[in-house]
Structures are given as C-alpha cells and as structure tokens.
Amino acid sequence: MCAMQAIWVDPAARGGGVATALCVHSQAEARRLGFRAMQFNLVVASNAAAIHLWRKLGFEQIGVLPRAFDHARLGLVDALVLYRWLD
C-alpha cells in the first residue's frame, strides 16, 4: 500500500461549522436518495478534531489501515475507516 498525504484545513477556517454542515447535509441527501449507510474510508488517526466530529455525528470506527498516511511530523500513521447506519 502506498502511504497518502493530505492537505490540511487552514487554522483560520477551523471551528466555523463547515465540516459539520457538510456532513449533516450529506447524511440527509444520502437518506433522501435511499442509502442506508455511509462510510469514510480514510480518517487520519492523529486528526483528533475530525475523529471527534465524525463520532459526534454518529459514525463509529469499523477498521484500521495500518501506516496508510504519511504525516509531515509524525511519519507513517494509521488511518481509520468510519461507518454510520442511517436508518
């Protein structure tokens, strides 16, 4: 597996509720379209803020991708697979 790198959210843009609004909207659209579940295939394990947000919105961890993300400071870190049943 090839390790991935990501672009981080600018600190000035954090905390404004954009990610929450996007996730709530995407869940509503998924339900409207007949989907019964949603899955995030890669949430970097060191991103505590993102993990907190997804768990707050009903997602649970169902898997781990070992050393799947190449963090600029931490080196290779795990990525989490998060899932939510929508019904």
Order of alpha helices (4+ residues) and beta strands (2+ residues): alpha-beta-alpha-beta-beta
